[in-house]
Structure formats: structure tokens, C-alpha cells
């Protein structure tokens, strides 16, 4: 049996107000194509289908169209669980229609595994599916203690118990897989993930993953990665697109797993190419370096986080010119010489002119940038008007 493991689609997510829906459609097209080319028997989607509990209609339409294409009119089973971003009721609402195409939509934790007949391989997948298991979705109070470490112990123990219960029907005649959306200790996170643990309370130890499974498919962390010290092969598939600049330079992928009843899982990554990459520019030589890179067409198809080293504050006109010539700048951050910070603060000398006091304050607040003369003039004008108002 050949499984395709993916997760964290976050459909509807934006990047600083910029829609990613077109990119998301492209990467889902690529996943559908890979499912055909790789002769995938089952698709596992490990949570965070959407980016919010109330996704836009276009994101929902893209999701349903994509899983229908993956299912191929019931030819290929698809199993989807809710993540912490998903509304579990809303995700499972289409179950009556989805079941007709061999699609499982699971919003809340259940207490029994799913037995999925796989037509293409003639085998049965026994899936211990555990959607995001928060206290609220479990409808349980795991600990009445306010101490985080006690809640963490209780949470880890409950998840371990749930996995043990779900794995109770595993056998040598079935392919046995666990799937969940949670944070396993030791995983490498990124800025684009909404934390699901409070002070580390919603954290699961690697050893608590079910040793009876042949593979554990995980969602939540956006960087593709294996879980170290897990008792069996366990992996985060990662998000198919980069959703924050902390993921710049990291390749995106899906995970393909070959496994037979009673056998050892063979796990491999297949890298994705669709969507715009997120890159970071560090222009230590100033604006001239930025314009040189723009003339070269560098990273023309990417979203760019720009850090440019300058001596004076960037004017709004300059920032507008940069964005007009390169609309894919997401952030433009000027960096100034740290003059006052390195020299330490020195009180202004007695009798120092007001305009020089303002310049010194401006340099200290901006890390060394020199204020434009128009700004100094405006400050002096406002100060003069204030003095006139309070004069007797």
C-alpha cells in the first residue's frame, strides 16, 4: 500500500494582506498530479485544512474540489482530520456527501480506529485517527491544577491512552497507521504556526506515540521533519507552502510511505515546486545594492522580506518607488548605524539648541538615522505654536 501524507494546507491564509489562494490552487494541482504519477492508494491529510474556523467560500470550494479530485470518484480513499485552526463541526458537515466518494472527514476525536478498504491494493488500512485533541474537543478536564507541568503530564498521559485504545484493533493482516494533529516534544517550529500548547502543557512525548503503528502521520509543524526518538517512523509532512519568512530557504514536500501488513514502512519525501518562495534580502551596501538586484531580476517570482542598511531615514516616496518597481516586497525594513547605542547615552549639553536636541533624540530612537530637514522644521513649527498657546 502506498500512502501520501500531507498536512497544514491553511487554505485562505494571506501574507500581510496578499492572497495566496492562487498559489494554494497551484500546489494542490501538483499534489493531485503526484497522487496519479506515484500511484498513491490512500491520501492522509493531518489537519489545518483551513487557516481559520470561518474560512472564505473560495477556500472551501478549493478544498472540496481538491479532495474530490484526489479521491477520483471513490477510487482512492482520502482521510482528513481537523487541526487546531479548523472548525471541527464545519469540517465534518459534508460527511454524507464525502462518504459516497470514499472520503473520511473527522472533526472530533473518536474512540475506535477507522477500517478503510483500499481498492487499488486489495488491503485494509486500519487508521488510528486522532483529530486535534484539546481539552475542549475531548470534552474532558484533564487536570484541575493550575500548574503547567501537571497539566502537561495529564495531557501526555491522556493522548498516550487514546493512541493505545485506537491501536487496539491493529493486526498483522492490516496496514496500521496513526494520524494526529499535535505538538511532539523536540519538533522544530516556525513563526507561521499558532501555538497549541499553553506553557508547554499541550505537548506529547515522542515515546507516547503508538509503538503498534507502522507509521505515524502528523500535522501542525510547518517544516517537514521526522520525529526523533519515536518508537516507529513518525513524521510531520509540513505545509505545502511557506507561510512565514522563518521558513525561507526550506524546501516543501509531501511524504510518501510504502508499507505492507506486518512490514516496515519505507518513507520518502517528494519535493513540491508550485507556489512562490519566501526569500530574505539583506542589502548591507544600501539602496544601490537593492536597485542592482532589481535590475538583475533577482527573485522576481518570490515574496521578499527586505532589510536595507541606510544612513538616513527612507522617505515614503522611496518606499513607494521600491514597491512600484517590485510589487513582491512584503516588508521593507531600514537598518541604521547604531551610533548612540554603541557610544552610550550622554545627557545633552546645557544650552544645546532645540533643533540639535531633536536631532539627537531622533538618532537615538532610530539607531543613528539623520532626520530630514523638513521633519526638523515641522517639529520646530509645532513647538513654536505650542509655546504661543501657553504664553500668558
N, C-alpha and C positions, 0 to 999 in steps of 0.2 A: 504494500500500500504506500502510495506517495502523497504526502501531506504538504500543503502550502500554508505557512504560518505568517500572518500579518497582524498588525495592530495599530492603534493610535492614528487613525485617519484624520480625526479632528476636522471633519467637513464643516465648512462655514467659517473657519478661522481666518482672520485677517492679519496683515503685518503692518502695524501702525496706520490703520485705515485703508490699506491696499488689499483688495480682494485677491484671494488665492484660489478661487473656485475653478478658474480655467486651468490652472496648474494641477489642481486636485483631479479634475476630469482627465487630464493627460496621463497622470501617473496611474490612475485606476484603469485606463485603457491599457497601459503597459502591463499591469498585473493580470488583467483578463487575458491578454495575449500570452503572457508567460504561463498561465494555467493551461492553455492549449498546447503550447510548444513543449512544455515539460511533462505533458500527460499527467496532470495532477488529478488525484482521485477524490480528495477532500480538501476544502478550504476552511481554515480556522482563523477567525477574527477576534482577537483577545481584548476587546474593549476600547472605549473612547472613539466610537464611531463618529460622534459629533463633538463640536467644541463647546457646546452649551446645552442646557436642558431644554432650551426653546430655540432650536436651530431654524434658520431661514428655510422657506419652502424649497428653494433651489437646491440647498444642501440635501434635504430629504429626498428630493427627486433623484439626485445623483446617486445617493446611497441605494435606493431601491432598484434603479436601473442597473447599477453595477453588480449587486449581488444576484440579480436575475440573470445577467449575462454569465456570471461565474457559475451559477447553478446549471445553466444550459438545459432548461425545462426538465429539471429533475435528474439529469444525467450525472451531476456531480454534487454531492451533499455540501452544504455550507452551514457552519455553526458560528453564531455571533453571540457574544456576551456583552453586557453593559459594563462600562468603566465608570470612574468617578465623575466624568464630565457628562455622562448620558443620563437622561430621564428613563429609569427602568420601565415604567409603565408605558411611556410613549414608544420606546424601542420595541417592546413586545406586542404593541397594539395590532400589528399587521400579521400576527401569528396564523390566523385562519387561512389567509391567502398564501403566506410564505410556505406553510407546510405542504401545500399542493405541489410546490416546486422543489421539495426536499431541503428547505431552508429552515434552520432552527434559530429562533430569536429568543434569547433568555435574558430577562431583566433582573430577576432576584435570585439569590442563592437557593438551590434546591437540595434535597437530602438523598437523592438517588442519581446514579450515573445515567447518561444517555446511551442507548444502544442504537447505533446508526448502521444500517445495511449499506454497503458500498457496492453499487452495481458493477463498476468497472473492474474491481479486483476480486469480486465474489467473496469478500471477507466482511467481518463486522468490526466496527470501531466502537470500543467502549470508552466513552468520554466523560471524565470526571470534571464537569464544567462548574466553575465557581465564579459567578459574576462578582464585581467589586463588593467585598464582604465588610462593609462598615457596620457599626452597631445599629444604626438606624435601619439599614436594609436587612440585617439579620433579625431585626426586631428583638434585640436582646441587650440587656445591660451586662457588660462583661466584667465590670469591676465598679464597686461603689466607692473606691478610694480615689482621692484627687491626685495621688502620686503617679507620675507618668510611668515610672519603671514597673509599678504594679499593674497598670493598665496594659503595658507592653507585654508583660508575662502572660496576662489573661488573654490578650488578643492572639498572641502567637500560639498559645495552647489551644484556643478555640479553632483557629484555622487548621492547625495540625490535626485536630479531632475530626473536622469536616472532611479533610482530604482522606483520612483513614476510613471514614464512613463511605465516602464516594467511591473509594477504591475497593470496597468490599466485594463487588461483583466482577472484578478483573479476573481473567482466566488465561490459561495457556492457549486457548482457542480464539482469543480476540486480540486485536491491536489495542493496547491500553495507554491512553493519553490523558493527562490532566491539563486543564487550561484555566487561568485566572488572571485577574487584573489587580495587582497589589505590589507593594514595595518590599523587595527582599534585601536584607541587610548586605551591604557590600556593593550594591549596584551603583553605577556612575550616572548621576542625574544631570539635567541641563536646565537652563532658565525657563524653557518653554513648558515645563510640567507644573501643574498645580499640585502643591503638596497634598498628600492624602494621609499623612501621619501628623499627629499633634505632639510635638516634642519627642518624636521617635516612637510614639505609642502604637501607631498602626504599621509596625514593622514585623516582618516574618523572618525567622532564621532560615538559612538555606537547608539545614537539616530537617526542617518541618515540612518540606516538600515531600510528596508521597514517593517512597522508595519502590513501591509496587508498580509505578508507571514506567513506561518505556521512554517517554519524553514528556516534558512539561513546557507548555506554550504560555508565555507570559506577556502581559501588556502593562503599560504605564511609563516605563523609561523610554525616552526617545532615541537614545543611542543603541544601535544593535549590539548585543553583548551576551555572552554566556554567563551563567550564574556559577561562580566559583564555590567549591565545597558542597555543591548539591549532590544528593545521593544518586541521581540519574541525570542524563543530559537534560538541561533546563536552559531556556534562552528567552531573552527579550528580542522580539523581531525589530523593535524600533519603529519610529514613524516613517512613512514613505517620503515625506518632505521635511526639510529643515524648517523649524518654526521659530528659532531664535538664533542670534548671532553667536551664542555659545556653542552652536552646532556647526559653525563654519569649518569647512575642511573635512567633515566627517561624511563618508560615503553612506548612502541609504540603500536598503536592501529588503528583500523578503527572505524567509528561511524555508528551505525545502528539506523534508525529512522522509527518508525511505526506511520503512520498518515492517517486519513480518510478525505474526503471532509468535511469541516466545523468543524473538530475536532481539538484537541490539540495534538501536536507532543509528542510522547514518545521516548526519546533519551537515548541510552546506548552505552557504549564502549565495544568493543571486542578486547582483547589484542592479539598482534602478538608475535610469538616465533621465527620465522625464522631470519637468519642473525646473524652476530657476534655482540655482545655488545661491547661498548666502555667503558673501565674502567680506573681508575687512581690509580697508586701505589705511596704511599708516604713512602719511606724507610728511616725513621729517624734514624735507627740503622746502616746505611751504607750498603756496598756491601754484607756483610754476610747475612743480612736480605733478600736481593734480591735473593741470591742463595738458601736460605732456602725456599722461596716461590716458586722458580722454581722447586726445588726438590719435593715439595708437589704437583706440577702440577696445581698451582693456576691459574685460568682464562686462561686455556690452549686454549680455543676456542674464546678468546676475542682479540680485538685490545687494546694495552696497552700504556698509557702515563706514563712514569716512571720518578719520581723525587727521586733522591737518595742523601742523605746527606753524604758528604765525607770531609776529611781534606786536601787531595791532589788532584790535577787535575787527571781526568780519562785519561788514555792513550788510544791511538787509538786501541792498542791490546786488552785492557779490553773491550772497546765498541764493537769491533768485536766479542769477545768471548761471550758477552751477546746476541748479535743479532744472532749469530750462534746457540746458545742453545735455544733461544726463538725468532724465526723469527717474532713473532707478536708484538714486541716492535716497536711502531711508533716513539715516542720521547724518548730520554734519556737525562735528564737534571740534571747535578750535582749541588748541593747546598752546598756552603761553609760557614763556620762561618764568621759572619760579624764583624771581629775584628777591622779593621781600621775605618769602618763606625760608630761603637758604641763609639770608643775612640776619634774619630775626627781626622782630618788630622793634622799631625805635620811635619813641614819642616825638611828635613834631616839635621843631624848634620854636621858641617863643617869637611871636611877631611874623611867622611864616604867612605869606599871602593866602587868601582863601582859595584862590584857584589852584595853588600848588597843594594845599591841604586836600582838595578834592582829587587832584591827580594822584596823590599818594594813596588816598583811600581806594580809588578805582584800581590802581595797580595791585594793592594788597588783596582786594576782593576777587580779581580776575587772574591772579597768578603772574602778573607782570605786564599785562597789556596796557598800551597807552590810549587814553580816551581821545576820541576825535574832538577837534576844536569846537565844532557845532554843539557837542554834548556839554563841554565845559561852559560855553556861552549860555546854553539853556539853563544850566544849574545856577550860574550867577544871576541870570534874569529872574528865576524863581525865587532865589534868596533875597534879591532886592525887593521884589513885590511883597514878600513875607515881612520884611523889615518895615515897609511903608504901612502895612496893615496894623502892625503892633505899635507904631510910633505914637506918642501922646499928641 
